Amino acid sequence: MKAIASVAFGILSSVGACVAAASVASYVVADSEPHAFKELAARDLWTTTPVKVDPRQQPYERIPPLYSSYVTEASASTASAARPDSARPPAELQTPQPRLSAAHLAWCGERYRSFDPTTNSYR
């Protein structure tokens, strides 16, 4: 009987301590000044009609993509060698493909039996 009473007392005292801590925390938080979002009052934040965005007026920094440590240079010659002329898109739509190092090609060739070095892919 003493064991059951001690377990019940332990549970009740733990719950009481949690309730007391929560009430003190809510009292402290309630006294502080509410946070004001100044950016939400900006003009034209949300629109009901579509608006054309001019990327020249956006102050975002455009950074180049990062390649793997195996990549040595970016070159369009790798991508153009992999496609026949009939399936090749116009030159302005092609994105430059990275030229892969010999170490990368050797590692992939040893690791994957179906590795194709011209497309840098495997099945």
GIFEN-V476915 format. One record per pair of residues at least 4 apart in sequence whose ideal C-beta (glycine too) atoms are under 8 Angstrom apart, sorted by sequence separation. I is the first residue (numbers start at 1). GAP is how many residues later the second one is. If there is no record, write none. Layout:
<<I | GAP> <I | GAP>>
This chain:
<<1 | 4> <2 | 4> <3 | 4> <4 | 4> <5 | 4> <6 | 4> <7 | 4> <8 | 4> <9 | 4> <10 | 4> <11 | 4> <12 | 4> <13 | 4> <14 | 4> <15 | 4> <16 | 4> <17 | 4> <18 | 4> <19 | 4> <20 | 4> <21 | 4> <22 | 4> <23 | 4> <24 | 4> <25 | 4> <26 | 4> <27 | 4> <28 | 4> <37 | 4> <47 | 4> <54 | 4> <67 | 4> <76 | 4> <77 | 4> <78 | 4> <79 | 4> <83 | 4> <84 | 4> <89 | 4> <90 | 4> <100 | 4> <101 | 4> <102 | 4> <103 | 4> <104 | 4> <105 | 4> <106 | 4> <107 | 4> <108 | 4> <111 | 4> <116 | 4> <40 | 5> <53 | 5> <83 | 5> <89 | 5> <100 | 5> <116 | 5> <39 | 6> <88 | 6> <109 | 6> <115 | 6> <116 | 6> <44 | 7> <67 | 7> <108 | 7> <115 | 7> <80 | 8> <109 | 8> <114 | 8> <108 | 9> <113 | 9> <114 | 9> <112 | 10> <105 | 12> <108 | 12> <80 | 14> <108 | 14> <79 | 15> <79 | 16> <79 | 17> <100 | 17> <76 | 18> <79 | 18> <78 | 19> <76 | 20> <78 | 20> <100 | 20> <75 | 21> <76 | 21> <78 | 21> <74 | 22> <75 | 22> <77 | 22> <78 | 22> <74 | 23> <75 | 23> <74 | 24> <75 | 24> <73 | 25> <74 | 25> <72 | 26> <73 | 26> <71 | 27> <72 | 27> <71 | 28> <72 | 28> <71 | 29> <72 | 29> <68 | 30> <70 | 30> <71 | 30> <67 | 31> <70 | 31> <70 | 33> <71 | 33> <70 | 34> <68 | 36> <82 | 36> <70 | 37> <81 | 37> <82 | 37> <78 | 40> <78 | 42>>
